[in-house]
Amino acid sequence: MTLTKNKISQLSISEKRVLIALQEKPLATFDELASMTNLSKSVVFGIVKKLEGPPNSIPYFSVKGYPHLYNLGLEFVDVIVKADSEKKLQMIKKVGDKHPYITYYSRTYGDVNGMFIQFQNPIGSINLIQILFQKMKNIDYIDDFSILQFSIPPIYSAIKIEAWDSEFLSWHFSWKDWFEKDVSSTDLTSNHSLKRLNVPGSVKSWIKQQDIAILGEIFWNARRKNSEMIAKLKTRGWEFSVPTFSRRLKMVKKECIDTQRVFINPKSFDILNTFLIWGYGDEKELQKIKTKMESFPIPFISTLKIESYKLYWYLHLPTTQMSDLLFYLRPILPELHLNFIDYPRTKIYLLDPDNWDDKKLNWRIDEDFCIDQVLNSLK
């Protein structure tokens, strides 16, 4: 694995500058990137093409457009499933391949051995997830499960290349310093401040299946020409004229995309591993962590959710960083759960346009669609 370990280290200073600029402005034009990096446009163009990599290769980065789930009338639902045998794990994988609202699944080890699954479920239908897994438990397809749901938006952090020491293959970051940062003068954010102005599902009055297909392409990689996305959509059974696609793309970006972020492939570092920490602690102390993440984001890819006394933290970071993180987090979380996520074997799914009913202008949430068809596929 020496080649992948040194992949980021092998980039030149100019190439790293372009990667940092892309993190600051994911959809920057080549002219804007040239201005931000003090490089010529032609040099920037060549660097970006190198970082994107040839077709079917592992790129250094991609720009992902994250859906505005609230506007779409959807919400994240995470499930940790305990399964004590390979046979049961294969059952769960079949659920992943069949369930209409799955986002991804990964094997998980540690506090729970089994599978970690994330859904983008219609708001108010979490009971369908509960019923599905309870039925699977009753017929011994799984051993147990826990549903982790938060009603507030997550806080994201991204890899910061400037924190990476290419010479020593290490990170300039101290959890001790981070936890000791004083946020007493910073207003603690409350869940009440995170209420949206629009009602959930505000786009449901106009969105169509074709728009959900476009949304999938934006999530996969938003930094592509319209012609590339049109060609990709055609392979998935969706044909657009250039004017129609441009018009629908503009609407989808405006109303259905929450944020666009550069995703630097953790495989470029090789030394990064994926962990899920979740648990329960003092509400005031957890709010301080939330404020620190908003004010001083850590230099690693992570997703943090904190709601009252509950914490959920999904992190890509070096194993060497885990010791200090857990040391300072443990006193705050009297009940702490830790799982290693098998990220390299994660399977990702795009939101399926068939989940949307163009006639009823709503997501399909009948039990036959969300439960019975899934269970029948396991027989």
N, C-alpha and C positions, 0 to 999 in steps of 0.2 A: 504493500500500500504506500510505498515511498512516493510514487508519482503524485497521488492525490494529496498526500500530506503536504507536499511542497507546492501545490498548485497555485495558491494565493501568493506564496513567497516568491514564485517565479515571475510575477507581474512586475513591470517596471514602475518607477515612481509616477510617470505620466499615466499609465494604465490605472493605477490605484486612484489617482486624482479624478479620472473620469468616472470610476466606480463610485467614489464618494459624492461627486456632483450628481450622479444619477439617483443616489439615495436622497439627496436634498430635493431634487426635482425630477421625479420618475419619467415624466413625459416631455422633458426638455427637448427642444429641437437641437440639431447639430450646431446651429449658430449660437444658441444659448449655452450649450455645453462648452463650445470653444471660448466664449466670453468668461464663463465660470472657471475654466481651467487654464486660461492664457495659452491655449494651444490653437493651432490652425484648424479650420473646419475639416480639411482633408485628413489631418492626423486623427482628429476626434472620430471621424467616420470610420477609419480603419480600426481604431481601438474598439469602438462599439461592436463592429462586426466580429472582431476576435473574441470579445467577451460573450457575445451571443452564441458563438460557436457554430460549426456546420450543422446541417440537418441531422437529426437522430443522435446528436451528441449531448453530453451533459453541459449546459451553459453555466457560466459564472453567475448569471443573474437572469431574472425575468421580472416583468412588472405585472403585478396582479391587481386587478380591480375587485375589491371586496364588496359583495352585495350589501345594499342597505336593507337588511332583513326586516326592520320595523316597517319601512315603507312598502315592502313586498308582502307584509302580513305574515312573516316567518320569524322563528326564533331558534337559537342554538339549544340543543338538548344533548348532553353528553352522558354516555352510559358506560360504566365499568362492569364487565361481565366476568364472573368467575367460572372457569372451566378447567377441570382437573385431568382432562384427557385430550389426546389429539383428535379423537372422534368428535368430541364436543366442540373443539375449536373449528373443525371443518363445518360443523353445523352453523356456527356463528358467521363464518365466511359466506355461506350460502345466503344467510339473512342479508349480509352486506350486498351481495350481488342482486338480490331481489327487492329489497326495501326501496320504495320510491323516493324517500326523503333523506337517504344516507349521504353524508359528505365524505367521510373516510373511515377506515378502521385500521388498527395496528395491534399487533400482539403486545401484551404487557406482562411484566414480571416484577415481583417484589411483594408489596402489601397485598396485591391481588394478582394471581396468575390466571391469565385468560386473554381477554380482548378489550380494547378501548375503542368505542364507537361514537362518532359524532353525527347528529342529524340536524338538518335545517327543516324544522317541523312547522306546520301552520300554527300560529298563535292560538292557544286555547285547546289544543288537541294532544297535549302531553299524555292524557289518559290512554291514548291509543298505543303509545310507546310502553307505558306501564302494563297494559293488558297483554301486549305481545310477549314481553319478556316474562311476565308472570305465568303465562300459558306454557312458554318454553321450559320454565323451571318446573312446573307441575308435571310435565311429561318427561322430565329428566334429560332434556336437551342441553341444559346448562345447570350449574350448581347454585348460582346466586347472581344478583345484580344490584348495582346502586346507580340511581339517576342523579346527576349533578346538573342542576338548572339554576341559572341566574337571570333575573329580569332586566339587568342593566347592561349597557354596552361594555365590551372588554377594553382594556388598555393594551396597546401593542408596543413592542420595542423591536428594533432591528439591529443587525450586525453593524458595528461601526468599524470600518476598516482602519481608521486612524488609531484605534486602540490595540491593533494587532502588531506585534513585534516580529517582523519577518526573520530577523537574524536569530533570535532565540526561540522562535515558535511559541510565543507566550502572549498573554493579554495584559495590558496596563489597566488593571481594574482591581479594586479592593472592596470586598463586601463589608469589611470593618468600617472603612471610611464612609461607605454608602449608608449603612445602617445608622451611623453616628451623625449624619447630616441633620442639621437643625431646620425643621419645617414649622416651628412654633409660630413664626410670623406669617406663614402661608395659610390662607383660608382652607380648612379641610373641606373637601368636596363631599356633599351629602347625596344620597340617592335621589332626593327630591330635585336637586339641580339638574339631573340628567333626564328629566321628562321631556319628551319631544313635543314640538308644537303641533305636528300633524297627528291625526288619528292613525292607528296602525292600518296598514294596507291601503295607503293613500293612492297607490298607482294601480290598484286593482280595477279601476273604472276604465282603463284604456289598454292595459298590457295584454299581449297575445302570446301564444306559444312561440311564435317566431322571435319575439323579444327575449324570451327566456333562453332560447338557443344563442342569441347574440350575447346575452349576459354570461353564458358559459365561456365563450371565446374571450371576453374581456377578463374573466378570472384567470383563464389559462395563461394568457400573456397579452396585456393591453398595448404593449409597445410594438405594434405591427401595423403595416399598411392595411387600409381597408380592403385592397384587392386580395391580400393574404388571408384575411378573415373570411371574405366572401368565398374564396376557393376552399377553405377548410370547412365552412358550413355546407357547401355543396356536397362534400364527401359524407356529411352527416344527414343528407336528405333535405337540406334547406337551400332553395335557390332565391337569390335576390338580384334585382337590377342595381346598378351603382347608385342611382338617385334614391331608391327606396331604402337601401341599406344605410346610406348616409343619414337619411332623415330619422330612421328608427334608432340608429346608433346614438345620435345626438340626444334623443329622448331618454334612452336607457341610461346613458352616462349621467344625465342631469338628475334623474329621479330615482334610479335604481342602484347607483354606485355610492357607497359610503366613503371609501377612501381608496387611493391607489398607492401601493407601496412596492419598493424594490425588494424582491426576495432574493437574497444571495444564497446560493445553494450550499447548505452545510457540508455537502460532500467535498466542496472545494477545500475545506479545512481538514477534513478527515477526523480530527481530534475532537470534534463536537459530538456530544451524545444528547439524547432527548429524555427528559424526565417530566413527570407530572407530580406536583405536590398539591394536596388538597387537605382541608381540615377546618377546624373551628377554634376561634380564639376571642380575645377581648376586642370588642367592636372599635374602641377608640384607637388601639394600637394598630389594628388592621387598616383603619382609615389613614394613619400616618404612612404606612407602606404604600397605599394607593397614591397619596400626595407626592411621595418621593418618586414614584414611577412616572407621574405626570410632569414633575419638575426636573428630575434627573434620571432620564431613561438609562437603563443598563445597556451595555454594548453587545448584547446577544439577542437573538430572536426569541421573543417570548410573548405569551398571551396571559394577561392577568385579569382575573375577575374577583372583585371583592364586594360583597353585599352583606351589610350588618355584621354578623359574627362569622361569616363563611368566606373562605379563601380558596381560589383555584389558580394555579400557576403552572403553565405549560412552557417548558424552557428547552432551548437548544444551547448547550454550553459544555465546556470541557469538564470531564469528571473531576479534575483537580479543583475546580471552582465549587464543587458541591459541598465539600467539607465545611468551608466557612459559611456558605449560605445556610446550611442546616443548623450550624452552631448558633447563628444569630436569629434564625427563624424559630427554632424549637421553643424558646421561652415564651414566644408570642402565641404559639399554637400548642396548647396543652394536648389537643387531639390532632396528630399529624399523620397523614398517609403519604407514602412515597412509592412511586412506580417507575420502573425503567420502561420506556416505550421503544419498541423495535421499529424505529423510523425508516430505515432502509427498505423495510418490507411493507410500508404503508401503502394502502390502495386508496386512491382518490377518485371521487365521482363528481361529475358535473350535475347541476340541477336539471332534472329531466323535464322537458317541455310537456310531456304527456301528463304530468301531475296537475297541469292547469286546464281548467274547463273553459274554453273560449265562449261557450254559450251562457254558462252560469256566472262567468266572471269571478271565479273563485277556485281555490285549491281543492283537490279531491281529498276528502277526509272520511269517506265511508269505511266501515270496518272490513268489508270484503276487500277493498283496495289496499288498506294499510295493515291488515292482520291476516285475514283468511288466505289470500293469495300467497302471502309470504310463508305461512305455515305449511300450506299445501306443497310448496316447492321443496320443502325439506323431506317429504316422504319418499 
